[in-house]
């Protein structure tokens, strides 16, 4: 069986409920006998100073920086305690790839690094050497940098991004819906989905005339999957209220999918922010695990 998931990057900003993303992280780590590389990023004093704006004294800005640093430290301590407790409960070995001379062997391992806020860009660099990055769902009250991190990984890592749903799912990867529109982005997402699709109970290709671009059609995708020993079906869906994203999520729900794979931002991110788009709709409304590639 193809198994190229050995390093799972797990950025944790400490905001919101970690139960869903950590449950999926453990599930994937055990399924692929992979290493969990968790990262927590603290506050960046330069960001706080920029947000402070004009009209504040140096003393007031300093107080804001200290308060942000203390909050970030508190959040990092909470995340570390939660992470450590889960690793102990699941008897998972702690292992630091950067300091160890040899891998831990064919079993699950984990590490957690706390980075200074100025090292925020380093998450994207780490993602380039991860087989996938798993992030929490973007809650409306989440740290604004969580959205920045998600999009930075999506655009700059060259690796798949998996987004946990808002609530812990009953399963992940048993029934997989693959959104297909013939683009290079959907092609990469298809390739990245193979490790899950090979062990899935059912796989379905979802296409729509409104969503399709110039490129291979659904029948070509089915033939490609058969070469990998994967049996799948195909279904055409229609937009709902002129929303392709809504139609896609409804089709995935009717298939009883617990995982959706798709290419992201075939149109520019700015265009989708202004006019809306499939990627934006999925990011804001999905209630299942989503794999995105760009």
Secondary structure, 3 states (H helix, E strand, C coil): CCCCCCEEEEECCCCCCCHHHHHHHHHHHHHHCCEEEEEEECCCHHHHHHHHCCCCCHHHHHHHHHHHHHHHHHHHHHHHHHHHHHHHHCCCEECCCCCCCCCCCCCCEEEEEEECHHHCCHHHHHHCCCCEEEECCCCCCCCHHHHHHHHHHHHHCCCEEEECCCCCCCCCCCEEEEECCCCHHHHHHHHHHHHHHCCCCEEEEEECCCCCCCCCCHHHHHHHHHHCCCCCEEEECCCECCEHHHHHHHHHHHCCCCEEEEECCCCCHHHHHHHCCHHHHHHHHCCCEEEEEC
